[in-house]
Amino acid sequence: MAQQYYSIDQVAELLDLHVRTVRGYVRDGRLKATRIGKQYRITREDLEAFTGGSAPSPSPAAPRAEMSGIVQIDGIDRDAASRLANTLIAGVNIPRADARLHVQTVYDEQRAALKVVILGDLEDTAELLKVIKALIGPST
């Protein structure tokens, strides 16, 4: 029978704990884990030893859709681009348990254009696009 491994994220979800809490248990040695590359993996047996019972089975994954895209905002000066970028990044960095949204920005001085790279689930991405539209004003 093949050995079953869990990631830190999976263990956190199964035990209804924060990922940082599980990482702390691994770091403290309370939860045995094997480092594979840059990631930790926990065997089913080690998880059962930690919980004192049988490891809960992961629920079947529901279909999930994600989106990646680039928004280009032309005709924006460096200061306005900086303010917009800071506002967007601060907005997506608000700690939330279900956060699945990442934003990066790049300003092109020669073209006076700001590029906003968005990766995330459909709902959060749609909301962020509405925020961008509101911040830059109506298109002409």
Protein Blocks (a to p, Z undefined) as FASTA:
>chain_A
ZZddddfklmmmmnopafklmmmmmmnomagcddehjbccddfklmmmmnopacdddddd
ddddddddddddehiafklmmmmmmmmmmmmmpccfklccdcdddddfklopacdddddd
fklmmmmmmmmmmmnopaZZ
